[in-house]
Amino acid sequence: MMRYEWIRRSTATLCLAALLTGCGQVESLLVMNGDSTSGSRDTRVSYNKSKAKQGSVSSGLSKQDDPTVFLESAAAYAEGQREYETAAKHWAHLASLEPENMLYVTNLATSLRVVGRHEDAERVLLQALREDPKNVDLSEEMAKTLIASGRLREGVAMIERINAQPGVEPARAARLYSATGVAFDRAEKHAEAQAQYGLALKAQPHNASALNNLGLSYAMAGQLELAEKTLRRALVAPSAGTQVRQNLAMVLSLQGNTEEAQRLAGRDLPPSLAKQTVGFYGSIADQPDAWRDAAAQQ
């Protein structure tokens, strides 16, 4: 019984780190950025969208000469490489060029949240919400930032206000329910978290982020077989990618299936690092001091 508790608690520590990456120290292993599990999130910005309100490129610039085209592409590429500090710099530059473009502001805040700069993200969002208080994208990002920074009640309350509005589209509803689930998991209320992920999947049945988070929630609750089954479902979802593979590799390692875990980890990591990572996951259950040290840092 004692050894099982070691395993459960060590698993919970690892999975919470994964969840919070997604939340805000990376979209971590729980993710809050919609379907960003693929490794590059939909910035919802393109040349045509961001310039539609202007009708044409100002000052006689061609699309090739317009700096916003380059900066948008650079920001999206940086996000795809998970270089969120770099992405934040590009979004900040874009927001300075077009301060009225709230998509740039939202993406800037998201990148700041992902790298753990919660105060900076909140400051950006508060200023933008003063100018555009009815912007739902800004409010959603603020809720995620509050959850990532540990202000769970405030974040969940804001999500509930957004969800109470009429006409919330399924994709947004799924993101909001999933973010609420992250808050509950962080508070170690796994049953409540799983109910929220269930609502997210009711809104979008194949949402990779919700499935990913649900699988990690099961793992934190010590239900590794159910966690594996759920993460395998997430892996075949259209938007699944790096995070889901690495999370499944972690769960497989904790169950002793190191061969498949290493194969999955090796799709995104160099062979030596994949072996080292899987070895760590697989050994932690037999080393109670390891998870005690890790838990002390949470």
C-alpha positions as CSV (number, residue, x, y, z in Angstrom):
1,M,0.0,0.0,0.0
2,M,2.8,2.4,0.9
3,R,4.6,1.7,-2.4
4,Y,1.4,2.3,-4.3
5,E,1.2,5.7,-2.6
6,W,4.8,6.5,-3.6
7,I,3.9,5.7,-7.2
8,R,0.6,7.7,-7.1
9,R,2.2,10.8,-5.5
10,S,5.3,10.7,-7.8
11,T,3.0,10.4,-10.8
12,A,0.9,13.3,-9.6
13,T,4.0,15.5,-9.3
14,L,5.1,14.7,-12.8
15,C,1.6,15.1,-14.3
16,L,0.9,18.4,-12.5
17,A,4.1,19.7,-14.0
18,A,2.9,18.6,-17.4
19,L,-0.5,20.3,-16.8
20,L,1.0,23.5,-15.7
21,T,3.3,23.7,-18.7
22,G,0.2,23.9,-20.7
23,C,-1.3,26.3,-18.3
24,G,1.4,28.6,-18.1
25,Q,5.0,27.6,-17.3
26,V,4.5,25.7,-20.9
27,E,0.6,25.3,-22.6
28,S,3.3,22.3,-19.6
29,L,1.9,18.9,-19.9
30,L,-1.8,20.3,-19.0
31,V,-2.7,22.5,-21.8
32,M,-5.0,25.5,-21.9
33,N,-4.5,26.8,-25.4
34,G,-7.1,25.0,-27.3
35,D,-5.6,22.5,-29.7
36,S,-2.1,23.7,-29.2
37,T,-1.0,20.1,-28.4
38,S,0.3,19.9,-32.0
39,G,3.2,22.1,-31.0
40,S,2.1,25.2,-32.9
41,R,-1.1,26.9,-31.8
42,D,-3.5,28.7,-34.2
43,T,-2.6,32.3,-33.8
44,R,-5.7,33.3,-35.6
45,V,-3.7,36.0,-37.4
46,S,-3.0,36.1,-41.1
47,Y,-2.1,38.9,-43.5
48,N,-5.6,39.1,-44.8
49,K,-7.2,39.1,-41.4
50,S,-5.0,41.5,-39.7
51,K,-5.1,43.9,-42.6
52,A,-8.8,43.6,-43.6
53,K,-9.8,46.6,-41.5
54,Q,-7.3,48.8,-43.4
55,G,-8.5,47.9,-46.9
56,S,-5.1,48.2,-48.4
57,V,-1.5,48.3,-47.2
58,S,-0.6,51.8,-46.0
59,S,2.2,54.0,-47.3
60,G,2.3,52.2,-50.7
61,L,4.0,49.1,-49.3
62,S,3.6,45.8,-51.0
63,K,2.8,42.7,-49.0
64,Q,6.4,41.6,-49.3
65,D,7.6,45.0,-47.9
66,D,5.1,45.3,-45.1
67,P,6.9,44.4,-41.8
68,T,3.7,42.9,-40.2
69,V,3.8,40.1,-42.7
70,F,7.3,39.1,-41.7
71,L,6.7,39.5,-38.0
72,E,3.5,37.4,-38.1
73,S,5.3,34.6,-39.9
74,A,8.3,34.9,-37.5
75,A,6.0,34.8,-34.4
76,A,4.1,31.8,-35.7
77,Y,7.3,30.0,-36.6
78,A,8.7,30.7,-33.1
79,E,5.6,29.2,-31.5
80,G,5.9,26.1,-33.7
81,Q,9.4,25.7,-32.4
82,R,8.1,26.3,-28.8
83,E,10.4,29.4,-28.6
84,Y,7.8,31.5,-26.8
85,E,10.1,34.2,-25.5
86,T,11.0,34.9,-29.1
87,A,7.3,34.7,-30.1
88,A,6.5,37.2,-27.4
89,K,9.0,39.7,-28.7
90,H,7.5,39.5,-32.2
91,W,3.9,39.9,-30.9
92,A,5.0,42.8,-28.8
93,H,6.5,44.5,-31.8
94,L,3.3,43.9,-33.8
95,A,1.2,45.2,-31.0
96,S,3.3,48.4,-30.9
97,L,2.8,48.8,-34.7
98,E,-1.0,48.2,-34.4
99,P,-2.1,48.7,-30.8
100,E,-5.7,48.5,-31.8
101,N,-5.2,44.9,-33.1
102,M,-6.4,42.9,-30.1
103,L,-5.3,39.6,-31.7
104,Y,-1.7,40.7,-31.4
105,V,-2.3,41.6,-27.8
106,T,-4.0,38.3,-27.0
107,N,-1.2,36.3,-28.7
108,L,1.4,38.4,-26.8
109,A,-0.3,37.6,-23.5
110,T,-0.5,33.9,-24.3
111,S,3.2,33.7,-25.1
112,L,4.0,35.5,-21.9
113,R,1.8,33.1,-19.9
114,V,3.4,30.1,-21.5
115,V,6.9,31.1,-20.3
116,G,5.6,31.9,-16.8
117,R,5.6,35.7,-17.1
118,H,2.2,35.9,-15.5
119,E,2.5,39.4,-14.1
120,D,3.6,40.8,-17.5
121,A,0.7,38.9,-19.2
122,E,-1.8,40.2,-16.8
123,R,-0.5,43.8,-17.2
124,V,-0.9,43.6,-21.0
125,L,-4.4,42.1,-20.7
126,L,-5.6,44.7,-18.1
127,Q,-4.6,47.6,-20.3
128,A,-6.2,46.0,-23.4
129,L,-9.4,45.2,-21.5
130,R,-9.7,48.8,-20.4
131,E,-9.8,49.7,-24.1
132,D,-12.0,46.8,-25.2
133,P,-13.8,45.4,-22.1
134,K,-16.2,43.2,-24.2
135,N,-13.5,41.3,-26.0
136,V,-14.1,37.7,-25.2
137,D,-10.6,36.5,-26.4
138,L,-8.9,38.9,-24.0
139,S,-11.2,37.8,-21.1
140,E,-10.5,34.1,-21.9
141,E,-6.8,34.7,-21.9
142,M,-7.0,36.6,-18.6
143,A,-8.8,33.7,-17.0
144,K,-6.1,31.3,-18.2
145,T,-3.4,33.6,-16.9
146,L,-5.1,33.8,-13.5
147,I,-5.2,30.0,-13.3
148,A,-1.6,29.6,-14.4
149,S,-0.5,32.1,-11.7
150,G,-2.4,30.1,-9.0
151,R,-5.4,32.4,-8.6
152,L,-7.7,29.6,-9.3
153,R,-11.0,31.0,-7.9
154,E,-10.6,34.3,-9.9
155,G,-9.8,32.4,-13.1
156,V,-12.7,29.9,-12.7
157,A,-15.1,32.7,-11.9
158,M,-14.1,34.6,-15.0
159,I,-14.6,31.4,-17.1
160,E,-18.0,30.9,-15.7
161,R,-19.0,34.5,-16.7
162,I,-17.8,33.9,-20.2
163,N,-19.6,30.5,-20.5
164,A,-22.8,32.1,-19.2
165,Q,-22.9,34.4,-22.3
166,P,-25.2,33.3,-25.1
167,G,-23.8,31.8,-28.3
168,V,-20.4,30.5,-27.0
169,E,-19.0,28.4,-29.9
170,P,-18.1,24.8,-29.2
171,A,-14.3,25.3,-29.7
172,R,-14.3,28.1,-27.1
173,A,-16.5,26.2,-24.7
174,A,-14.1,23.2,-24.9
175,R,-11.1,25.5,-24.1
176,L,-12.9,27.1,-21.2
177,Y,-14.1,23.8,-19.6
178,S,-10.6,22.4,-20.1
179,A,-9.0,25.4,-18.4
180,T,-11.4,25.0,-15.5
181,G,-10.3,21.3,-15.3
182,V,-6.7,22.4,-15.0
183,A,-7.7,24.6,-12.1
184,F,-9.4,21.7,-10.3
185,D,-6.4,19.4,-11.0
186,R,-4.1,22.0,-9.6
187,A,-6.2,22.0,-6.4
188,E,-6.0,18.2,-6.4
189,K,-9.7,17.9,-7.0
190,H,-9.3,15.3,-9.8
191,A,-13.0,14.1,-9.9
192,E,-14.2,17.7,-10.5
193,A,-11.4,18.2,-13.0
194,Q,-12.4,15.1,-14.9
195,A,-16.1,16.3,-15.0
196,Q,-14.9,19.5,-16.6
197,Y,-12.9,17.7,-19.2
198,G,-16.0,15.6,-19.9
199,L,-17.9,18.8,-20.6
200,A,-15.1,20.0,-22.9
201,L,-15.4,16.7,-24.8
202,K,-19.1,17.0,-25.0
203,A,-18.6,20.3,-26.8
204,Q,-15.8,18.9,-29.0
205,P,-15.6,15.1,-28.8
206,H,-12.1,14.9,-30.5
207,N,-10.5,17.8,-28.7
208,A,-6.9,16.7,-28.3
209,S,-6.2,19.2,-25.4
210,A,-9.2,18.0,-23.4
211,L,-8.3,14.4,-23.9
212,N,-4.6,15.1,-23.1
213,N,-5.6,16.8,-19.8
214,L,-8.1,14.1,-18.9
215,G,-5.5,11.5,-19.4
216,L,-3.1,13.3,-17.1
217,S,-5.8,13.8,-14.5
218,Y,-6.4,10.1,-14.4
219,A,-2.7,9.6,-14.0
220,M,-2.5,12.0,-11.1
221,A,-5.4,10.1,-9.5
222,G,-3.3,6.9,-9.8
223,Q,-5.4,5.4,-12.6
224,L,-2.5,4.7,-15.0
225,E,-4.3,2.2,-17.2
226,L,-7.2,4.6,-17.8
227,A,-4.7,7.4,-18.3
228,E,-2.9,5.4,-21.0
229,K,-6.2,4.6,-22.8
230,T,-7.2,8.2,-22.8
231,L,-3.9,9.5,-24.0
232,R,-4.0,7.0,-26.9
233,R,-7.3,8.5,-27.9
234,A,-5.7,11.9,-27.7
235,L,-2.8,10.7,-29.9
236,V,-5.1,9.9,-32.8
237,A,-7.0,13.2,-32.6
238,P,-6.4,15.5,-35.6
239,S,-4.5,18.2,-33.7
240,A,-2.4,15.8,-31.4
241,G,1.3,16.2,-31.4
242,T,4.4,16.6,-29.3
243,Q,2.8,17.1,-25.9
244,V,0.5,14.1,-26.2
245,R,3.3,11.8,-27.3
246,Q,5.5,12.9,-24.5
247,N,2.8,12.5,-21.9
248,L,1.9,9.1,-23.2
249,A,5.5,8.1,-23.0
250,M,5.6,9.3,-19.4
251,V,2.6,7.2,-18.5
252,L,3.9,4.1,-20.3
253,S,7.3,4.5,-18.5
254,L,5.6,4.6,-15.2
255,Q,3.9,1.3,-16.0
256,G,7.2,-0.3,-17.0
257,N,6.6,-0.3,-20.8
258,T,9.9,1.4,-21.5
259,E,10.3,0.1,-25.1
260,E,7.2,1.8,-26.5
261,A,7.8,4.9,-24.3
262,Q,11.3,5.3,-25.7
263,R,10.0,4.9,-29.2
264,L,7.4,7.6,-28.7
265,A,9.8,10.0,-26.9
266,G,12.4,9.5,-29.7
267,R,10.0,11.0,-32.2
268,D,10.6,14.4,-30.6
269,L,13.9,14.0,-28.7
270,P,17.4,12.9,-29.6
271,P,17.9,9.1,-28.9
272,S,20.2,9.7,-25.9
273,L,17.8,12.2,-24.3
274,A,14.8,10.0,-25.0
275,K,16.4,7.1,-23.3
276,Q,17.4,9.3,-20.3
277,T,14.0,10.8,-20.0
278,V,12.2,7.4,-20.2
279,G,14.7,6.0,-17.7
280,F,13.9,8.7,-15.2
281,Y,10.2,8.2,-15.5
282,G,10.5,4.5,-15.1
283,S,12.7,4.6,-12.1
284,I,11.0,7.3,-10.0
285,A,8.3,5.0,-8.7
286,D,11.1,2.9,-7.1
287,Q,12.9,5.9,-5.6
288,P,10.6,7.5,-3.0
289,D,13.2,10.2,-2.2
290,A,13.0,11.4,-5.9
291,W,9.4,12.2,-5.8
292,R,9.6,13.6,-2.3
293,D,12.3,16.1,-3.5
294,A,10.2,16.9,-6.6
295,A,7.0,17.4,-4.5
296,A,8.8,19.7,-2.1
297,Q,9.5,22.1,-5.1
298,Q,5.9,22.4,-6.1
